[in-house]
């Protein structure tokens, strides 16, 4: 079974006071979503290694140790890591907002390297605009053994109808659905137009002159431990191409 970690940031008063960003409103349903995911994964027999909230969530939790971070103890020390916060994409730089400057108010994807020496297979970020759909290969360096990154190419809403998306994703994951499908379907909503996107790293064996063998790709068959096929880590030297999937709804 899998180990997992959760971080959720609802309040941003300290970030606003710092002047580091022009606008960072408090969110409302962060812990409805985080708690829903926690309950479903726990019910499915998976182990929560940590669950941090607000000012206990730090930028260095996701930064690679080679760059001064502590990801080997936090984000890269579990099989599945989920974080909910504000996100933005400016000048092709994906950043996440924090309410404490330990070490920075904003974390940058340039500092992420997951699966290089540690454990992370699945990275799930519920934030707005974490992926530039026109430039998915910007995330190539992040995949150092990481299987799948679940993020968004546009808005991801914080509202009364999206409060159950964490539960939906967790239920999908433990019901034998692929990780990619679990995210795309789980964060969809009948009222708010979320914009989920999934990136996966693939081997050359699934690429035949552009005719992709989808059923055997990471995107097409990777499951949470214990709920179906889980693909073998694809190391940096084996990376051949990146597959993408996005939706609106």
Helices and strands as residue ranges (DSSP letters): E 3-8, H 13-18, H 30-43, E 47-53, G 54-56, G 59-61, G 65-67, G 75-77, E 80-84, E 87-90, E 93-97, E 106-108, G 109-111, E 122-126, G 136-142, E 148-152, H 165-174, H 179-186, E 196-202, G 204-206, E 207-208, E 211-212, G 214-216, H 218-221, G 236-238, E 241-246
